Amino acid sequence: MPESKMPLELLLIEDDEDDALLIVEELRDGGYAPAVTRAWSRATMHQALACHAFDVIICDHKLPGFSAIDALLLLLESRQDILFIIVSGTIGEELAVEAMKSGAHDFIMKHSLARLPPAVANGLLSRDMRRSAAAAQVEVRASRERLRELSSHLESVREQERARLAREIHDELGGLLTGLKMDIAWLGRRTGAIPDVGAKLQAMTRLTDDAIRTVRRIITDLRPSLLDDLGLIAAVEWQWSEFRQRMGMRGTLALGVEPNVTTLLFDERTAVAAFRILQESLTNIARHAEAERVDVRVAVEDGALVLEITDDGIGMNSGQRNKSGAYGILGMVERARHLGGELSVDSSPGQGTRVRLRLPMGTGQEEAG
């Protein structure tokens, strides 16, 4: 049974019939079944490239009024990924080097045509590997984009769930605890004079007050009502005050925006993103920075919200910022990126850390609506 040959779409740029036949026969002997299209000038080559998809172009080095370099430049102009091999009876070393630098895959002397089939095989293999790598890169980029969209969707769902839980806790548990405190007060008015009962009721009142404060703290952590009612700047001021009281750190809060206009400037998603990034940054400082001073700045610059959090702590190197498991920083970066913004973390060991967020204003109005 005859051995099957590999199909090969060949554009042969050669004006000598005998040389053309030799090239085709060499390819056939090398295991190929070439389908040959001939060209001999810029016009004929341009027409061939426009009408057909080729695997390889084999070009004589010098034709009347049309050289291999001319053909190679025409191929580059067409932006087609086609193997280009120069075949020549005489070609100088400088011209061969120029051709390879310009994008030719190989050059073969006409007295060494036996090299042609393996040169074609190697070139096609390299092309296939290059195309596979390019396709893999496209798929990786598409996968990353899908993951980012999923991450953003999950973050949006999480914020909605936080808001729902905050409302339910406030309405249900908050109401129950308030009612319980009122009932304890009612009992106190009627039985407070009974020995030991008054003390027990006072203890129950203190526990109830502690539970109410805990519920309020949980509600605030889930979704600060200030953020929805008074806007981003009021929520930032509250978060900064809470952090200072809890950690006892020195620092400043610089506001370049009036609180009463922030609801007009920042849509819900922008405000939530900035507030969550502030929370995450302050949490990281409290857990890891060993800082004594923290400064926060909020401003509007060139149509964008700018938030900076700077500490004088122990800092970190690039490996620590990018290590596996450093999801806090990664989450902040992705949150900013999805809204068309950017987040940078500048830090080095012993030099503290600066987190800088820049978000275009109005980014999320359409989605938030």
Summary of the structure (lengths in Angstrom):
residues: 369
radius of gyration: 36.1
end to end distance: 70.5
largest distance: 123.6
contacts: 1087
relative contact order: 0.06
helix: 60%
strand: 19%
